[in-house]
Amino acid sequence: MAKVRTTLTIDHEVLRAVKVRGARTGKGDSEVIEEALRRELGFDLLDRLWEREDLGERQALELAVEAQHKTRARRR
């Protein structure tokens, strides 16, 4: 997957937490941030759904949409 460089402005406490997590896991800041964003955006769930061999494409898509709706509902 191609990577794109970007600049973000985040709270200093969040950055500190990123650095602590990186130090504990042996990962860089970018990797920690990307993993957190992927979890928050539901990428990990989508990856797990697509890996399941017992689901057809339509079933997997329906589950993914359902999970997305549940995530949106929690944020409100």
N, C-alpha and C positions, 0 to 999 in steps of 0.2 A: 504494500500500500504506500502510495506516495505521501510524503510529509510536506507540510506547508509551514513556513515560519510566520509567526504572528506576535503581536505585542498585546499584553493585557494589563489592565490596572485592577489589582485586587487588594483587599485589606491585608495589612501587615501580619495579623494573627493567622490568616488563612495561609499566607506564604510560609510562615513559620511552621505551621502544621504540615504543609507539603514537604518542607525540608526535613522535618523530624521523621515523617513516614518514609521518605526516601532513604534516610540514614538507616532506619530500622530494617528496611527491605532490600537495601543495596540497589535502589533504583534512582534515576535522575528525576529532577523536578518535572520535566516534560512528560515522562512516563507516568508519574504519579498523577499529574493533572489529567492526562488523557484517559487513564483508567477510571478516574472518578467521573469524568464527563461521560464516558461510555456507559458506566453503571447508571448514572442519573438519567441518561437519554434512552436507556433500555436496550442498548446494543448487546449486552451480555445475554439478556433474555432472548433476543432475536437470534443470536448465534446458537444458543442451546436449542431453540425450536427448529432451526434449519438443520441441525445435526441429527435430530431424531429421524431415524429411518422409517418408523412406523407411521409417520404423518405424510399425507400428500401435501402438495404445494398449497392447495386451497385451505386445508385444515390448519396448516402452519400459519398462513396469513391471517385466518380468522382468530387464532389464539394470540397472535402478535397485536392485532387491532384491539382485541379485548384487553390485553395487558396495558396497552397504551391508554385506553379510556380509563382504566382503573388508576393509573398513575396520574392522569390529569385531574381526576376527581379528588384525589388526596391533596393536591396542591391548592385547591379552592378553599 
